[in-house]
Every structure is written in structure tokens, then in C-alpha cells.
Amino acid sequence: RPDAVAGFGFIAAPAGDLVINACRGGRPLPMLFIHGTKDRTIPYNGGMIRSTARERLLSAPEHALFWARHNGCLDTFAKSELPDVQPADKTRIRVSTFQSC
């Protein structure tokens, strides 16, 4: 039941070319993407993650842009950074929010 879904969240889960090419239609839904820029298992910049892969993974920004366009958003987004509450862990959280969705 498509009407039972209120939104989606992706954690280090960019789509591949085959999924993106097959995914068309449907109503716009809120999306949340979380992906570390230094992820060694699922690279932030996408690409082939193993030699036997049949499809390229989109980069985290490409994946977000695909869904933003699907939802009718502009290609532009606002950037912000959350406060660094634990400087010792050397991580930061950057937020990108697509506009006019």
C-alpha cells in the first residue's frame, strides 16, 4: 500500500544505476539521508564497491539530488552545520536541505 508510507530514511545506502533507472513515478515523500564522508564500506563518492558489481553506486550527493528532483525540489540547497558538541571525536554534522519542494 503506497499510501501507508510517510517518508524514507537512508543510512549509508546510496542507490545504484539499475535502481535509479527503474524507479519512476510515485508521489513525493520526505527523505532523510545520512552518510559519512569517510565511510570505507559504502563510499560517499559512490562507484563500484567490488570487482563483481554489475552497477555503479551513486555518490551520496547524486542520490539525494535524484530524490530531490523526483520530489519537485530545485537543484539548490541550503547548507548548515550543527554545533560541535564533542570536539574530541573529530566529527561534524553538515546539513543540506533542498529548496522549494
Residue pairs with C-beta under 8 A, 6 or more apart in sequence:
2 26
2 27
5 29
6 29
6 30
7 29
7 30
7 31
7 32
8 29
8 30
8 31
8 32
9 31
9 32
9 33
9 34
10 31
10 32
10 33
10 34
10 35
10 63
11 34
11 35
12 34
12 35
12 36
12 39
12 41
12 42
13 42
14 35
14 42
14 46
14 57
14 58
14 59
14 60
14 62
14 63
15 23
15 57
15 58
15 63
15 66
16 55
16 56
16 57
16 58
17 55
17 56
17 58
18 54
18 55
19 55
20 58
20 66
23 70
26 70
28 70
28 71
28 72
28 101
29 71
31 64
31 67
31 68
31 71
33 60
33 63
33 64
35 42
35 44
35 60
36 44
37 44
38 44
41 49
42 49
42 57
43 49
43 57
43 59
44 59
44 60
45 59
45 60
46 56
46 57
46 58
46 59
46 60
46 62
46 63
47 56
47 57
47 59
48 56
48 57
49 57
58 66
61 96
64 96
64 98
65 75
68 74
68 75
68 77
68 98
68 101
69 75
71 98
71 101
72 100
72 101
73 98
73 99
73 100
73 101
74 98
74 99
74 100
75 98
76 98
76 99
77 96
77 97
77 98
77 99
78 96
78 97
78 99
79 94
79 95
79 96
80 94
80 95
80 97
81 92
81 93
81 94
81 95
82 92
82 93
82 94
82 95
84 92
